[in-house]
Amino acid sequence: MSSSSSDDSQERFALGFLFALIILILSTVVGVVVYKRGITPAPVASSIAAPANMPAAVEIVTNVEDGPSVRVEDGIVKFYFASGQADIAAGANDALADVVAGVTAGKKAVISGFHDDTGGAAMNAELAKQRAFAVRDALMALGVTEAQIELNKPEQMQASGSNPEARRVEVMLSAD
């Protein structure tokens, strides 16, 4: 009887050891996955740089779905909007400073709105118009008169779905 009891004890020990080893391996794998996900920063639209082989005028835009943003690229101020919204991003006044200076020097601010092809065409054109008016109002709040602003008719982008590039308003200076 003692050898049977000893064999049962050894089997229990072996099974317990095997079970503990499996738990250790699983927890290590899960821990590594959680650790790697935890230290990888989420992409932020304002901190993403274009790859080195891209032209300087192109900027990668991501995570604009979360809210409005504004960027200045080669003298063009680009306002990006959340889907279905016409709220201007914080920092608009700083981004428009060069435009205001150009208007003061005798140039005209040209505002162009864009929209994608999702939803109704009339609704998209109206939303692009509201976005352009919001940017116009921001310029006027900085002292630019309505006579110094040219509003272009909204243009449809050849993009579908939730495309941040299609939900934008651009402001540039013209010689007029």
N, C-alpha and C positions, 0 to 999 in steps of 0.2 A: 503494500500500500504506500509505502514511503516513496518508491520510485514514481508511482502515478501522481502523487501529490507534488513531487519535485518537478515532473514534466509539465504539469498544469501551471505551476508557478513560473517556470521558464517561458512557457507559451504566453502567459499573461504579460510577463516582462517584455518579451519580444514584440507583442502586439502594442503594448503601451509605448514602447520606444518608437515603433514604426508610426504610430498615430502622432506622437509628439514631433517626429521628423517631418511628416507631411504638413502639420500645422505650421511649423517653423518655415518651411519652404514657401507655403502659400502666403504667410504674413510678410515674408521678405519681398516677394513679388508685388504684392499689393502696396507695401510701403514704398518700394522704388517707384511704382507708377504714380502714386499720390505725391511723392516728393518731386518727381520731375514735372508734373502738372502744376504743382504749387510754386515752383521757381521760374517757370516760363511766363514772362509778362504778357498780358493780353495786349493785342495791337491797339494803339491809340492813333487816331487819324492825324493829329498834329505832330506826332513824333516819328512818323514813318518817312523815310527818305527814299527817293527813287533809286533804282539800281544804277551803278556807274555807267552802264552802256546806254542809258536812256537819255534823250535830249533834255536840256535844262528846263524847257518849258512844260514838261510833262511831270505831273505829281501823282503819286498813287493815293487814291482816296478810299478809305475804308471806315467802317463804323459810323458813317454819317447817319445811319438809321436812328441812332440814339438821340440825335438832336442837330440843331443847326451848327454850321461852322463857317469860317471865312479864311481865305488864303489870298496872298498876293503873289502872282507869278508874272514875271517880265512886265511889270507895270499894269497888269490887269488884275483888278480886285474881283475875286470869285466868291460869291455867297452860295453856300450849299444849304439846302433846307430839308427838314424831316418830311417824310412822305405825308402829303395832304395838309401841310402846314405852310404858313407864310411868316413865321417868326424869325427875326434876324438874330444872328449869333452875337454873343458878347464879343467885344473887341472890334466892332464895326467902325467906331469912330477912329481908332488907331489905324485900321486898314485903309480908311478913306482919306487920311491926312494928305497923302501925295495928290490925290484927285482934287481935293479942295485947294491945294496950293496951285495946281495946274489951272483950275478954273479962275482963280484969283489972277493968274498971269495971262488970262485972255482965252483960254481954251474952253471947250465945251465938254461936259460929262455925258458920255453915251452909255445908256443902260439897255442891256439886252437880256430878255428872259428866255428860258428853255424849259421844255417839258417832254415827258416820254409819251408813249402811245397806249399806256394802260388806262382803263376807264374811258369815259366819254371825251371826245375831242373838245367839245365846248367847255366842259368842266376843267380839263387840263389847261386850256388856253386862259380861262378865267383865273385859275390858280397861279399860273405864270405871271399874269398881269398883276395880281395882288402882291406877289413877291417883288416884282419890279417897282410897284408903288411903295412898298415898304422900304426898299433901298432908296428910292427917290426921296421919301420922307426923312430918312436918315441924313441924306445929303443936305436937304433943306434945313434940318435942325442944326447943321454945322455952318449955316450961313450962305449956302449956294441958292441962288434964285431959280425959280422954275424956268425962266428964259435961258438959263445957262445949262439946262438939262435936256437931252434928247432921249426920248423913249422909243425903242424899236419894238415892232410887233413881235410877240412871242414866237419862237421857232420850235418845231418838233424835232426831237432827236430821233435817230434811227436806233432806238434802244427799247427794250421791253422789260417788264418786271420792275423790281425795285432798284432803279439805277440812279445813284447819287449824282452822276455827271449830268443826267437829264434834268435833275431838280436843282438848277442853279440860275443865278443872275450874275452877269458880268458887267463891270463898270470899267470903262477906259476913257482916255482923253482923245478928242479930235481937235484939229487945228481951227475949227470954226470960231 
